[in-house]
């Protein structure tokens, strides 16, 4: 995954990244249990490309559900991969499941 994707190790770091962002944030939640591993790996490629393409217009954060349980609960995340788009700290849109790059662009462009 590209270096343009922040990977917080805990909830405090997740919150810090969100607080420091001056642009909308795409929070991408991943999981490490067996059924989530492969879809999340596939989405790492899509999200990495999105981070590169939207650089300067979007902050991308990849949060592991087990490392960021408070954020997971705050946004009602029940599975992985899941996505939350935030503007000024407020949820603008949410989605779940694997998506193509085109679907990710459509999701973002309709809300940015």
N, C-alpha and C positions, 0 to 999 in steps of 0.2 A: 504494500500500500504506500502511496506517495507520502512524502514528508509533510505535505500540505494538509493532512488529516491529523487532527489532534487526537491523542490516545490517553485520556486521563486514567490514572491508576486508582482513583478513589473519588467519592462524591465531592469532597472539598475541591479537588482539582477540576472536576467537571463544572462546578458552580463558578470557580474562578475564571475559567475559559469563557463561559457564557457572559459573565459580568464584564469582561475585558473586550468583548467583541463589539465593534462599531457598525457591523453589518449583520443581516439576518444570519441565523445559525441553523444548520441542518444537523440535528442530533440523530445519529445512526446507532441503534442498539443491537448488539450481537450476543450470541450465546455460545457456550462451550459444551452443551450436552449433545449426545450423538445425533439426534434429528436436526439440530440447528447448525452443526459444523459445516456441512457442505453448502447449504444455501447462503450462509454468512460468508464463506470463502468466495463464492461467486459474486456476491454483492460487494466484497472488498474491491474487486476490480472496477465495478460500475461506480461505486462511491469515490474511489481514487480518481477516476477519470472526471467525474463531476467536480471534485475539489479543484482539479487542475483547470478545467474549463471555466469555472465560475470564480476563480481566484480574484480576490479584491472585491467581489460582490457578495460572497457567502463564506462563512466560517463553517467548516465541517468537523464534527466531533464524533469519534467512534467510541462508544461506551459499552463496555462489557457489563452485562446485566448483573453478574455476580460481584463485580468490583464497584458498581455504582447502584446499590439497591435503593437508596433514597430517591435518586433521579428516576429510576425505573418505576417506583411507586408513584412519584409525583405526576408522571405523565401517563400513568395507567398502562404501562407496557406489559403485555401478557405473553408475548412470543417474540422470537427472533427469526429473521431480521425485522426490525420495526424502525420507523422514521418519524421524527417530530420536527416540524419547521417552526422556528420561533423568530419573532420580530420584536425587538425591544423587550425581550423576556416573556412575551405573551405567545401562546400557542396559536399558530395561524392555520396549520393543517397537520394531519397525521395519516400515516399509511403503514401497512404491514405486508410482509411477504416479499419474495424475490421480484425484481422488476428489471426491465431492460434499460439501457442507457436512454433510449428515446422516451420511455415512460417516466423515467426520473426527470428528464428535462421538462416534459409536459407538466409534471407535478410541480416542479419548482417555478417554471415560467408562469403558471396560472396563479401563483401566490406571491411572487416577488415584485 
